[in-house]
Amino acid sequence: MLLLTLSQIVGYLINIIIILVIVQFVLSLLVSFNVVSMRTSWVAAIWTSVSALLDPILSPIRRILPNTGAIDFSPLVLIVVLNIINIVLQNLAYSQMAAA
């Protein structure tokens, strides 16, 4: 039962990280297409906050991935890896419950 609870907590944390990756992606698109400006204080504050949270996670992935030019695939890799971790943890928790 404890493993199920821990896997659910980790699942929630993973979902929060994925939401932050999506926010960063959407904000970068809005800045790229001049919908919002980085000179706006709330845009800069959101960008700085999200980058401060995600850069320690994304920088090791960026070092491993080959340079692809203008496209950064590290957020996609992060989302895939986090989903795999979530699936493995949930299956471990459910298999422990079935064995008990």
Secondary structure, DSSP 8 states (H G I E B T S, - for coil): -HHHHHHHHHHHHHHHHHHHHHHHHHHHHHHHTTSS-TTSHHHHHHHHHHHHHHHHHHHHHHHHS---TT---HHHHHHHHHHHHHHHHHHHHHHHHHH-
